[in-house]
């Protein structure tokens, strides 16, 4: 599941459901945010997309998991909520920007909304499959 934050305090968040992590990753790359929720485990997990492999097996050399070429960091949803709420981890709510090869943290017209004060420079390490 991918959730976009509400535009205002009076709106509901937009939820998108996918059958596979690969579909959720493609959504996140095209529309944001940098993470998605896997509701299939008994304890739901959040997967934060940290980059893409330049060569097969590169994720094995890091602390990240690999999902169809995407290097992800996984944690339980409750841990993610605490860490993100206290800004102990940085995530982007914006889509990926092809021009900078990174998450687009600011848009000229909506900079504060997309940044949310939680942005770090997470560079992709390889090309994203399907883009």
PyMOL CGO cylinders between C-alpha atoms (Angstrom):
from pymol import cmd
from pymol.cgo import CYLINDER

trace = [
    CYLINDER, 0.00, 0.00, 0.00, 1.21, 3.48, -0.84, 0.3, 1, 1, 1, 1, 1, 1,
    CYLINDER, 1.21, 3.48, -0.84, -0.33, 6.44, 0.99, 0.3, 1, 1, 1, 1, 1, 1,
    CYLINDER, -0.33, 6.44, 0.99, -0.02, 10.08, -0.03, 0.3, 1, 1, 1, 1, 1, 1,
    CYLINDER, -0.02, 10.08, -0.03, -0.46, 12.63, 2.76, 0.3, 1, 1, 1, 1, 1, 1,
    CYLINDER, -0.46, 12.63, 2.76, -3.59, 14.79, 2.60, 0.3, 1, 1, 1, 1, 1, 1,
    CYLINDER, -3.59, 14.79, 2.60, -3.30, 18.14, 0.87, 0.3, 1, 1, 1, 1, 1, 1,
    CYLINDER, -3.30, 18.14, 0.87, -5.02, 19.91, 3.77, 0.3, 1, 1, 1, 1, 1, 1,
    CYLINDER, -5.02, 19.91, 3.77, -6.19, 19.10, 7.28, 0.3, 1, 1, 1, 1, 1, 1,
    CYLINDER, -6.19, 19.10, 7.28, -9.70, 18.50, 5.95, 0.3, 1, 1, 1, 1, 1, 1,
    CYLINDER, -9.70, 18.50, 5.95, -8.77, 15.95, 3.29, 0.3, 1, 1, 1, 1, 1, 1,
    CYLINDER, -8.77, 15.95, 3.29, -8.24, 12.21, 3.65, 0.3, 1, 1, 1, 1, 1, 1,
    CYLINDER, -8.24, 12.21, 3.65, -4.96, 10.61, 2.58, 0.3, 1, 1, 1, 1, 1, 1,
    CYLINDER, -4.96, 10.61, 2.58, -4.98, 8.87, -0.80, 0.3, 1, 1, 1, 1, 1, 1,
    CYLINDER, -4.98, 8.87, -0.80, -4.31, 5.12, -0.53, 0.3, 1, 1, 1, 1, 1, 1,
    CYLINDER, -4.31, 5.12, -0.53, -3.15, 2.93, -3.43, 0.3, 1, 1, 1, 1, 1, 1,
    CYLINDER, -3.15, 2.93, -3.43, -3.04, -0.86, -3.14, 0.3, 1, 1, 1, 1, 1, 1,
    CYLINDER, -3.04, -0.86, -3.14, -0.73, -3.10, -5.19, 0.3, 1, 1, 1, 1, 1, 1,
    CYLINDER, -0.73, -3.10, -5.19, -0.32, -6.86, -5.48, 0.3, 1, 1, 1, 1, 1, 1,
    CYLINDER, -0.32, -6.86, -5.48, 3.48, -6.89, -5.56, 0.3, 1, 1, 1, 1, 1, 1,
    CYLINDER, 3.48, -6.89, -5.56, 6.30, -4.83, -4.05, 0.3, 1, 1, 1, 1, 1, 1,
    CYLINDER, 6.30, -4.83, -4.05, 7.57, -4.17, -7.59, 0.3, 1, 1, 1, 1, 1, 1,
    CYLINDER, 7.57, -4.17, -7.59, 4.31, -2.36, -8.46, 0.3, 1, 1, 1, 1, 1, 1,
    CYLINDER, 4.31, -2.36, -8.46, 4.52, -0.32, -5.25, 0.3, 1, 1, 1, 1, 1, 1,
    CYLINDER, 4.52, -0.32, -5.25, 8.13, 0.63, -6.04, 0.3, 1, 1, 1, 1, 1, 1,
    CYLINDER, 8.13, 0.63, -6.04, 7.17, 1.81, -9.53, 0.3, 1, 1, 1, 1, 1, 1,
    CYLINDER, 7.17, 1.81, -9.53, 4.38, 3.94, -8.00, 0.3, 1, 1, 1, 1, 1, 1,
    CYLINDER, 4.38, 3.94, -8.00, 6.76, 5.47, -5.45, 0.3, 1, 1, 1, 1, 1, 1,
    CYLINDER, 6.76, 5.47, -5.45, 9.36, 6.32, -8.07, 0.3, 1, 1, 1, 1, 1, 1,
    CYLINDER, 9.36, 6.32, -8.07, 6.81, 7.97, -10.37, 0.3, 1, 1, 1, 1, 1, 1,
    CYLINDER, 6.81, 7.97, -10.37, 4.57, 9.70, -7.81, 0.3, 1, 1, 1, 1, 1, 1,
    CYLINDER, 4.57, 9.70, -7.81, 6.25, 9.46, -4.40, 0.3, 1, 1, 1, 1, 1, 1,
    CYLINDER, 6.25, 9.46, -4.40, 6.68, 8.89, -1.52, 0.3, 1, 1, 1, 1, 1, 1,
    CYLINDER, 6.68, 8.89, -1.52, 10.01, 7.15, -0.88, 0.3, 1, 1, 1, 1, 1, 1,
    CYLINDER, 10.01, 7.15, -0.88, 8.38, 4.31, 1.10, 0.3, 1, 1, 1, 1, 1, 1,
    CYLINDER, 8.38, 4.31, 1.10, 5.49, 1.84, 1.00, 0.3, 1, 1, 1, 1, 1, 1,
    CYLINDER, 5.49, 1.84, 1.00, 3.66, -0.41, 3.45, 0.3, 1, 1, 1, 1, 1, 1,
    CYLINDER, 3.66, -0.41, 3.45, 3.53, -4.20, 3.08, 0.3, 1, 1, 1, 1, 1, 1,
    CYLINDER, 3.53, -4.20, 3.08, 0.36, -5.35, 4.86, 0.3, 1, 1, 1, 1, 1, 1,
    CYLINDER, 0.36, -5.35, 4.86, 0.81, -9.09, 4.19, 0.3, 1, 1, 1, 1, 1, 1,
    CYLINDER, 0.81, -9.09, 4.19, 3.09, -9.95, 7.15, 0.3, 1, 1, 1, 1, 1, 1,
    CYLINDER, 3.09, -9.95, 7.15, 1.44, -10.44, 10.55, 0.3, 1, 1, 1, 1, 1, 1,
    CYLINDER, 1.44, -10.44, 10.55, 3.20, -7.27, 11.66, 0.3, 1, 1, 1, 1, 1, 1,
    CYLINDER, 3.20, -7.27, 11.66, 2.98, -4.81, 8.70, 0.3, 1, 1, 1, 1, 1, 1,
    CYLINDER, 2.98, -4.81, 8.70, 6.34, -3.62, 7.38, 0.3, 1, 1, 1, 1, 1, 1,
    CYLINDER, 6.34, -3.62, 7.38, 7.42, -0.33, 5.85, 0.3, 1, 1, 1, 1, 1, 1,
    CYLINDER, 7.42, -0.33, 5.85, 9.98, -0.51, 3.03, 0.3, 1, 1, 1, 1, 1, 1,
    CYLINDER, 9.98, -0.51, 3.03, 12.05, 2.62, 2.39, 0.3, 1, 1, 1, 1, 1, 1,
    CYLINDER, 12.05, 2.62, 2.39, 13.57, 2.75, -1.10, 0.3, 1, 1, 1, 1, 1, 1,
    CYLINDER, 13.57, 2.75, -1.10, 17.22, 3.73, -0.67, 0.3, 1, 1, 1, 1, 1, 1,
    CYLINDER, 17.22, 3.73, -0.67, 18.50, 3.15, -4.21, 0.3, 1, 1, 1, 1, 1, 1,
    CYLINDER, 18.50, 3.15, -4.21, 18.90, 0.70, -7.07, 0.3, 1, 1, 1, 1, 1, 1,
    CYLINDER, 18.90, 0.70, -7.07, 21.65, -1.80, -7.75, 0.3, 1, 1, 1, 1, 1, 1,
    CYLINDER, 21.65, -1.80, -7.75, 24.26, -0.93, -10.36, 0.3, 1, 1, 1, 1, 1, 1,
    CYLINDER, 24.26, -0.93, -10.36, 25.09, -4.63, -10.66, 0.3, 1, 1, 1, 1, 1, 1,
    CYLINDER, 25.09, -4.63, -10.66, 23.40, -7.84, -9.42, 0.3, 1, 1, 1, 1, 1, 1,
    CYLINDER, 23.40, -7.84, -9.42, 24.24, -8.62, -5.81, 0.3, 1, 1, 1, 1, 1, 1,
    CYLINDER, 24.24, -8.62, -5.81, 25.25, -5.10, -4.84, 0.3, 1, 1, 1, 1, 1, 1,
    CYLINDER, 25.25, -5.10, -4.84, 22.56, -5.01, -2.13, 0.3, 1, 1, 1, 1, 1, 1,
    CYLINDER, 22.56, -5.01, -2.13, 24.22, -8.05, -0.52, 0.3, 1, 1, 1, 1, 1, 1,
    CYLINDER, 24.22, -8.05, -0.52, 27.30, -5.87, 0.06, 0.3, 1, 1, 1, 1, 1, 1,
    CYLINDER, 27.30, -5.87, 0.06, 25.22, -3.31, 1.98, 0.3, 1, 1, 1, 1, 1, 1,
    CYLINDER, 25.22, -3.31, 1.98, 22.78, -3.39, 4.89, 0.3, 1, 1, 1, 1, 1, 1,
    CYLINDER, 22.78, -3.39, 4.89, 19.82, -3.16, 2.49, 0.3, 1, 1, 1, 1, 1, 1,
    CYLINDER, 19.82, -3.16, 2.49, 17.40, -5.77, 1.17, 0.3, 1, 1, 1, 1, 1, 1,
    CYLINDER, 17.40, -5.77, 1.17, 16.87, -6.19, -2.57, 0.3, 1, 1, 1, 1, 1, 1,
    CYLINDER, 16.87, -6.19, -2.57, 13.48, -6.20, -4.29, 0.3, 1, 1, 1, 1, 1, 1,
    CYLINDER, 13.48, -6.20, -4.29, 13.69, -6.52, -8.06, 0.3, 1, 1, 1, 1, 1, 1,
    CYLINDER, 13.69, -6.52, -8.06, 16.83, -4.38, -8.18, 0.3, 1, 1, 1, 1, 1, 1,
    CYLINDER, 16.83, -4.38, -8.18, 15.62, -1.83, -5.60, 0.3, 1, 1, 1, 1, 1, 1,
    CYLINDER, 15.62, -1.83, -5.60, 17.63, -1.56, -2.41, 0.3, 1, 1, 1, 1, 1, 1,
    CYLINDER, 17.63, -1.56, -2.41, 15.20, -1.17, 0.48, 0.3, 1, 1, 1, 1, 1, 1,
    CYLINDER, 15.20, -1.17, 0.48, 15.39, -0.72, 4.21, 0.3, 1, 1, 1, 1, 1, 1,
    CYLINDER, 15.39, -0.72, 4.21, 12.60, -2.56, 6.05, 0.3, 1, 1, 1, 1, 1, 1,
    CYLINDER, 12.60, -2.56, 6.05, 11.14, -2.08, 9.51, 0.3, 1, 1, 1, 1, 1, 1,
    CYLINDER, 11.14, -2.08, 9.51, 7.85, -2.66, 11.28, 0.3, 1, 1, 1, 1, 1, 1,
    CYLINDER, 7.85, -2.66, 11.28, 5.21, 0.02, 10.71, 0.3, 1, 1, 1, 1, 1, 1,
    CYLINDER, 5.21, 0.02, 10.71, 5.10, 1.05, 14.37, 0.3, 1, 1, 1, 1, 1, 1,
    CYLINDER, 5.10, 1.05, 14.37, 8.88, 1.55, 14.49, 0.3, 1, 1, 1, 1, 1, 1,
    CYLINDER, 8.88, 1.55, 14.49, 8.72, 3.58, 11.25, 0.3, 1, 1, 1, 1, 1, 1,
    CYLINDER, 8.72, 3.58, 11.25, 5.98, 5.82, 12.69, 0.3, 1, 1, 1, 1, 1, 1,
    CYLINDER, 5.98, 5.82, 12.69, 8.06, 6.58, 15.79, 0.3, 1, 1, 1, 1, 1, 1,
    CYLINDER, 8.06, 6.58, 15.79, 11.31, 7.15, 13.88, 0.3, 1, 1, 1, 1, 1, 1,
    CYLINDER, 11.31, 7.15, 13.88, 9.69, 9.31, 11.18, 0.3, 1, 1, 1, 1, 1, 1,
    CYLINDER, 9.69, 9.31, 11.18, 7.57, 11.17, 13.73, 0.3, 1, 1, 1, 1, 1, 1,
    CYLINDER, 7.57, 11.17, 13.73, 10.64, 12.15, 15.74, 0.3, 1, 1, 1, 1, 1, 1,
    CYLINDER, 10.64, 12.15, 15.74, 12.63, 12.74, 12.54, 0.3, 1, 1, 1, 1, 1, 1,
    CYLINDER, 12.63, 12.74, 12.54, 15.20, 10.12, 13.46, 0.3, 1, 1, 1, 1, 1, 1,
    CYLINDER, 15.20, 10.12, 13.46, 15.10, 8.84, 9.88, 0.3, 1, 1, 1, 1, 1, 1,
    CYLINDER, 15.10, 8.84, 9.88, 14.73, 10.92, 6.76, 0.3, 1, 1, 1, 1, 1, 1,
    CYLINDER, 14.73, 10.92, 6.76, 12.27, 10.14, 4.01, 0.3, 1, 1, 1, 1, 1, 1,
    CYLINDER, 12.27, 10.14, 4.01, 10.98, 12.08, 1.03, 0.3, 1, 1, 1, 1, 1, 1,
    CYLINDER, 10.98, 12.08, 1.03, 7.30, 12.41, 0.20, 0.3, 1, 1, 1, 1, 1, 1,
    CYLINDER, 7.30, 12.41, 0.20, 8.07, 13.54, -3.34, 0.3, 1, 1, 1, 1, 1, 1,
    CYLINDER, 8.07, 13.54, -3.34, 8.58, 11.44, -6.49, 0.3, 1, 1, 1, 1, 1, 1,
    CYLINDER, 8.58, 11.44, -6.49, 11.96, 10.59, -7.95, 0.3, 1, 1, 1, 1, 1, 1,
    CYLINDER, 11.96, 10.59, -7.95, 13.47, 13.28, -10.18, 0.3, 1, 1, 1, 1, 1, 1,
    CYLINDER, 13.47, 13.28, -10.18, 15.13, 11.88, -13.32, 0.3, 1, 1, 1, 1, 1, 1,
    CYLINDER, 15.13, 11.88, -13.32, 17.13, 15.08, -13.80, 0.3, 1, 1, 1, 1, 1, 1,
    CYLINDER, 17.13, 15.08, -13.80, 18.91, 14.91, -10.45, 0.3, 1, 1, 1, 1, 1, 1,
    CYLINDER, 18.91, 14.91, -10.45, 18.87, 11.09, -10.11, 0.3, 1, 1, 1, 1, 1, 1,
    CYLINDER, 18.87, 11.09, -10.11, 17.41, 11.53, -6.64, 0.3, 1, 1, 1, 1, 1, 1,
    CYLINDER, 17.41, 11.53, -6.64, 14.16, 12.10, -4.74, 0.3, 1, 1, 1, 1, 1, 1,
    CYLINDER, 14.16, 12.10, -4.74, 12.68, 15.46, -5.66, 0.3, 1, 1, 1, 1, 1, 1,
    CYLINDER, 12.68, 15.46, -5.66, 12.51, 17.09, -2.25, 0.3, 1, 1, 1, 1, 1, 1,
    CYLINDER, 12.51, 17.09, -2.25, 11.16, 20.44, -3.35, 0.3, 1, 1, 1, 1, 1, 1,
    CYLINDER, 11.16, 20.44, -3.35, 8.89, 21.74, -6.05, 0.3, 1, 1, 1, 1, 1, 1,
    CYLINDER, 8.89, 21.74, -6.05, 8.92, 25.44, -6.77, 0.3, 1, 1, 1, 1, 1, 1,
    CYLINDER, 8.92, 25.44, -6.77, 5.24, 25.90, -6.00, 0.3, 1, 1, 1, 1, 1, 1,
    CYLINDER, 5.24, 25.90, -6.00, 4.87, 23.36, -3.17, 0.3, 1, 1, 1, 1, 1, 1,
    CYLINDER, 4.87, 23.36, -3.17, 8.31, 23.24, -1.54, 0.3, 1, 1, 1, 1, 1, 1,
    CYLINDER, 8.31, 23.24, -1.54, 7.26, 23.15, 2.09, 0.3, 1, 1, 1, 1, 1, 1,
    CYLINDER, 7.26, 23.15, 2.09, 4.51, 20.56, 1.53, 0.3, 1, 1, 1, 1, 1, 1,
    CYLINDER, 4.51, 20.56, 1.53, 6.77, 18.02, -0.14, 0.3, 1, 1, 1, 1, 1, 1,
    CYLINDER, 6.77, 18.02, -0.14, 9.84, 18.56, 2.02, 0.3, 1, 1, 1, 1, 1, 1,
    CYLINDER, 9.84, 18.56, 2.02, 8.14, 18.04, 5.41, 0.3, 1, 1, 1, 1, 1, 1,
    CYLINDER, 8.14, 18.04, 5.41, 11.52, 18.77, 6.98, 0.3, 1, 1, 1, 1, 1, 1,
    CYLINDER, 11.52, 18.77, 6.98, 12.55, 15.13, 6.57, 0.3, 1, 1, 1, 1, 1, 1,
    CYLINDER, 12.55, 15.13, 6.57, 14.77, 15.11, 3.50, 0.3, 1, 1, 1, 1, 1, 1,
    CYLINDER, 14.77, 15.11, 3.50, 18.23, 13.63, 3.15, 0.3, 1, 1, 1, 1, 1, 1,
    CYLINDER, 18.23, 13.63, 3.15, 20.31, 13.25, 0.02, 0.3, 1, 1, 1, 1, 1, 1,
    CYLINDER, 20.31, 13.25, 0.02, 19.72, 9.58, -0.93, 0.3, 1, 1, 1, 1, 1, 1,
    CYLINDER, 19.72, 9.58, -0.93, 21.30, 9.06, -4.33, 0.3, 1, 1, 1, 1, 1, 1,
    CYLINDER, 21.30, 9.06, -4.33, 20.26, 6.22, -6.57, 0.3, 1, 1, 1, 1, 1, 1,
    CYLINDER, 20.26, 6.22, -6.57, 23.10, 3.89, -7.42, 0.3, 1, 1, 1, 1, 1, 1,
    CYLINDER, 23.10, 3.89, -7.42, 21.69, 2.54, -10.66, 0.3, 1, 1, 1, 1, 1, 1,
    CYLINDER, 21.69, 2.54, -10.66, 18.99, 2.89, -13.26, 0.3, 1, 1, 1, 1, 1, 1,
    CYLINDER, 18.99, 2.89, -13.26, 15.43, 2.16, -12.21, 0.3, 1, 1, 1, 1, 1, 1,
    CYLINDER, 15.43, 2.16, -12.21, 13.89, -0.79, -14.08, 0.3, 1, 1, 1, 1, 1, 1,
    CYLINDER, 13.89, -0.79, -14.08, 11.02, 0.31, -16.30, 0.3, 1, 1, 1, 1, 1, 1,
    CYLINDER, 11.02, 0.31, -16.30, 11.90, 4.00, -16.42, 0.3, 1, 1, 1, 1, 1, 1,
]
cmd.load_cgo(trace, "trace")
